[in-house]
Amino acid sequence: MTEMMNAVRLHEFGGPELLRYEGAARPVAEAGEVLVRVHAASINPPDLYLRDGYRALPPEWRPSPHFPLILGTDISGVVAAVGENVSGFSVGNEVFSMVRFPNDLMTGSNAYADYVKVPAHDLAMKPAGIDHVRAAAAPMSLLTAWQFLVELGHDVPNPFQDFAHAPIALEGKTVLVNGAGGGVGHLAVQVAKWKGARVIAVASGKHETALRDLGADAFIDYTRHSAETVAQDLDLVIDAVGGSDMERFLTVIKKGGALYLVNPLAFSGHAEAVERGITVSTTQVRSNGAQLAKAGRLLDSGTIRVLIDSVFPLSETSAAHERASKGGIQGKIVLAAI
């Protein structure tokens, strides 16, 4: 008889109200996989895009999956079973992961559920010094910051450009983080600071106290001043916002500096960047348990902290998506499964 669990499933694309908390078949760990009892999962932008059917993309790029879907990639929990050919993990281990991303970008990685099966190479031991809520909040945002700023960690062809992204040395450099209050941004501030950079955080004023507490050396309230009119002589800008007019940062980056784009799709300043001698680069974050374990040591020691915007029960995922859609998030929104 099939064992059951609770999950949040999507039966058609659309708004948050379409997310249903209901019964679903419990997955079974296959060879190379670990079954995790989920204690918490977090919400990331790709979850919102997939729920909506990626309507911002050209029609030929949109997903055509088989419903129902279970969204979500980031989890923290306890190992419930281990498949064949898995070493390094045992039943009862506390673990965290970004599950099968971007491989399941268009179908969901099944994190909004009581149980999820995870490829062992995507998994890492949960840092003992933080709880499941903070551990679940970390993976996608922390791996994005890590792969942009510390170590790419793979040789998969870059889907956005014809060269591999290569992080620059940050010690003694001046780095501006745009969108510093959000999930990726507040972690990028801390990673850059840890690597020895002087960090300027750009966000709305309500985030200033938190970001200075996390180590930002300077703060620009974008609701009062455009960052490019205040900052100057920057070695690196990492833009975690995207959207129109990312080109404006080229005017305040030094020759030989770089602009990193977390969401590069609307950027149109490549010719200007070449003329100014600025490298523009991006990458697609990828699951990597070994990197997550390295970054997890910084979470464990408190060197890097994850800000939590809000926590919702798994049964109230639709309300959590409503919160995410309103913007102005400080850190991450988390779903507590237990």
Residue pairs with C-beta under 8 A, 6 or more apart in sequence:
2 25
2 26
3 25
3 26
4 23
4 24
4 25
4 26
5 23
5 24
5 25
5 26
5 113
5 114
5 115
6 21
6 22
6 23
6 24
6 113
6 114
6 314
6 315
7 21
7 22
7 23
7 24
7 70
7 110
7 112
7 113
7 114
8 19
8 20
8 21
8 22
8 70
8 71
8 72
8 112
8 113
8 314
8 317
8 335
9 19
9 20
9 22
9 24
9 68
9 69
9 70
10 18
10 19
10 20
10 51
10 67
10 68
10 69
10 70
10 71
10 108
11 18
11 20
11 67
11 68
12 18
12 67
13 51
13 52
13 53
13 55
14 51
14 52
14 53
15 51
15 52
16 51
16 317
16 318
16 319
16 321
16 322
16 325
17 318
18 51
18 318
19 51
19 71
19 112
19 317
19 318
19 321
20 68
21 314
21 315
21 316
21 317
24 68
24 70
24 113
26 114
26 115
27 35
27 110
27 115
27 116
27 117
28 35
28 81
28 117
29 35
29 81
29 82
29 83
29 86
29 117
30 83
30 84
30 117
31 83
31 84
31 85
31 86
32 83
32 84
32 85
32 86
32 119
32 120
32 121
33 83
33 86
33 117
33 118
33 119
33 120
34 79
34 81
34 82
34 83
34 86
34 89
34 95
34 117
34 118
34 119
34 120
34 123
35 79
35 80
35 81
35 82
35 83
35 115
35 116
35 117
35 118
36 75
36 77
36 78
36 79
36 80
36 95
36 97
36 115
36 116
36 117
36 118
36 123
37 77
37 78
37 79
37 80
37 114
37 115
37 338
38 75
38 76
38 77
38 111
38 113
38 114
38 115
38 116
38 337
38 338
39 76
39 77
39 78
39 132
39 136
39 336
39 337
39 338
40 75
40 76
40 77
40 132
40 133
40 135
40 136
40 137
40 334
40 335
40 336
40 337
40 338
41 72
41 74
41 75
41 76
41 111
41 112
41 136
41 314
41 334
41 335
41 337
42 72
42 74
42 136
42 137
42 138
42 139
42 140
42 332
42 333
42 334
42 335
43 72
43 320
43 321
43 324
43 332
43 333
43 334
43 335
44 72
44 73
44 74
44 140
44 141
44 183
46 73
46 101
46 105
46 140
47 71
47 72
47 73
47 108
47 321
47 324
48 321
48 324
48 325
49 56
50 63
50 69
50 71
50 105
50 106
50 107
50 108
51 71
51 321
53 62
53 63
54 61
54 62
54 63
54 106
55 62
63 106
63 107
65 106
65 107
65 108
69 107
69 108
70 108
70 109
70 110
70 111
70 112
70 113
71 108
71 109
71 111
71 112
72 99
72 108
72 109
72 110
72 111
72 112
72 113
72 335
73 98
73 99
73 100
73 101
73 104
73 109
73 111
73 139
73 140
73 287
74 96
74 97
74 98
74 99
74 111
74 136
74 137
74 138
74 139
74 140
75 96
75 97
75 99
75 111
75 116
75 118
75 136
75 139
76 94
76 95
76 96
76 97
76 126
76 132
76 133
76 135
76 136
77 94
77 95
77 96
77 116
77 132
77 337
78 92
78 93
78 94
78 95
79 89
79 90
79 91
79 92
79 93
79 94
79 95
80 91
80 115
81 91
82 89
82 90
82 91
83 117
83 120
86 120
87 120
88 120
89 95
89 120
89 123
93 125
94 125
94 126
94 128
94 132
95 118
95 123
95 124
95 125
95 126
96 123
96 124
96 125
96 126
96 127
96 132
96 135
96 136
96 138
96 139
96 292
96 296
97 118
97 122
97 123
97 124
97 139
97 287
97 289
97 292
98 122
98 139
98 140
98 143
98 285
98 287
98 292
99 109
99 110
99 111
99 116
99 118
99 119
99 122
99 287
100 109
100 118
100 119
100 122
100 287
101 109
101 140
101 285
101 286
101 287
102 284
102 285
102 286
103 287
104 110
109 116
110 116
110 117
112 314
112 317
112 335
113 314
113 337
114 314
114 337
119 287
120 289
121 287
121 288
121 289
121 290
122 287
122 288
122 289
123 289
124 289
124 290
124 292
124 293
124 296
125 293
125 296
126 132
126 135
126 296
127 135
127 296
127 297
127 299
127 300
128 300
129 299
129 300
129 301
129 302
130 299
130 300
130 306
133 308
133 311
133 334
133 336
134 299
134 305
134 306
134 308
135 299
136 334
136 335
137 183
137 306
137 308
137 331
137 332
137 334
138 187
138 295
138 296
138 299
138 306
138 332
139 292
140 183
140 285
141 183
141 184
141 187
141 306
141 332
142 187
142 191
142 292
142 295
142 299
142 304
142 306
143 285
143 286
143 287
143 288
143 291
143 292
143 295
144 184
144 187
144 188
144 262
144 285
145 184
145 187
145 188
145 190
145 191
146 153
146 191
146 291
146 294
146 295
147 153
147 165
147 167
147 283
147 285
147 286
147 288
147 291
148 165
148 167
148 188
148 238
148 260
148 262
148 283
149 167
149 170
149 188
149 191
149 192
149 195
149 238
149 260
150 167
150 191
150 195
151 167
151 291
152 164
152 165
152 166
152 167
152 283
153 286
153 288
153 290
153 291
154 286
154 288
155 164
156 284
156 286
158 164
158 165
158 282
158 283
158 284
159 284
160 264
160 282
160 283
160 284
161 281
161 282
163 281
165 260
165 281
165 282
165 283
166 281
168 235
168 236
168 258
169 195
170 192
170 195
170 196
170 197
170 235
170 236
171 195
171 196
171 197
172 196
172 197
172 198
173 196
173 197
173 198
173 235
173 236
174 197
174 198
174 200
174 233
174 234
174 235
174 236
175 192
175 197
175 198
175 199
175 200
175 234
175 235
175 236
175 237
175 238
176 199
176 200
176 202
176 227
176 231
176 234
176 236
176 237
176 238
176 249
176 252
177 185
177 188
177 189
177 192
177 199
177 200
177 201
177 202
177 216
177 237
177 238
177 240
178 185
178 202
178 222
178 227
178 237
178 238
178 239
178 240
178 241
178 249
179 185
179 202
179 203
179 239
179 240
179 241
179 262
180 186
180 188
180 189
180 201
180 202
180 203
180 207
180 211
180 216
180 240
181 201
181 203
181 204
181 206
181 207
181 210
181 211
181 329
181 330
181 331
182 203
182 240
182 241
182 329
182 330
182 331
183 329
183 331
183 332
184 240
184 262
185 201
185 203
185 240
186 207
186 210
186 211
186 214
186 307
186 330
186 331
187 304
187 306
188 238
188 240
189 199
189 201
189 211
189 214
189 215
189 216
190 214
190 215
190 303
190 304
190 305
191 304
192 199
192 236
192 238
193 199
193 214
193 215
193 216
193 217
194 298
194 303
194 304
197 235
197 236
198 217
198 218
199 215
199 216
199 217
199 218
200 216
200 217
200 218
200 219
200 220
200 227
200 231
200 234
201 207
201 208
201 211
201 212
201 216
201 218
201 219
201 220
202 219
202 220
202 222
202 227
203 211
203 219
203 221
203 222
204 221
204 222
204 223
204 328
205 221
205 223
205 224
206 328
206 330
207 330
208 219
208 221
210 307
210 330
211 219
212 219
214 305
214 307
220 227
220 230
220 231
226 248
227 249
227 252
228 248
228 249
228 251
228 252
231 252
232 252
233 252
233 254
234 249
234 252
234 253
234 254
234 257
235 253
235 254
235 257
235 258
236 253
236 257
236 258
236 259
236 260
237 249
237 252
237 253
237 257
237 258
237 259
237 260
238 260
238 262
239 246
239 249
239 259
239 260
239 261
239 262
239 263
240 262
240 263
241 262
241 263
242 261
242 262
242 263
242 264
242 265
242 266
243 263
243 266
244 266
246 259
246 261
246 264
246 266
246 267
246 269
247 267
247 268
247 269
247 272
249 259
250 259
250 269
250 272
250 273
250 276
250 278
253 259
253 276
253 278
255 276
255 277
255 278
256 277
256 278
257 278
257 279
258 278
258 279
258 280
258 281
259 273
259 278
259 279
259 280
259 281
260 281
260 282
261 267
261 280
261 281
261 282
262 282
264 280
264 282
267 280
269 280
270 280
273 279
273 280
295 304
298 304
299 305
299 306
306 331
306 332
307 330
307 331
307 332
308 331
308 332
308 334
309 323
309 329
309 330
309 331
309 332
309 333
310 320
310 323
310 333
310 334
311 333
311 334
311 335
311 336
312 319
312 320
312 323
312 333
312 334
312 335
312 336
313 335
313 336
314 335
314 336
314 337
317 335
320 333
320 335
323 329
323 333
324 333
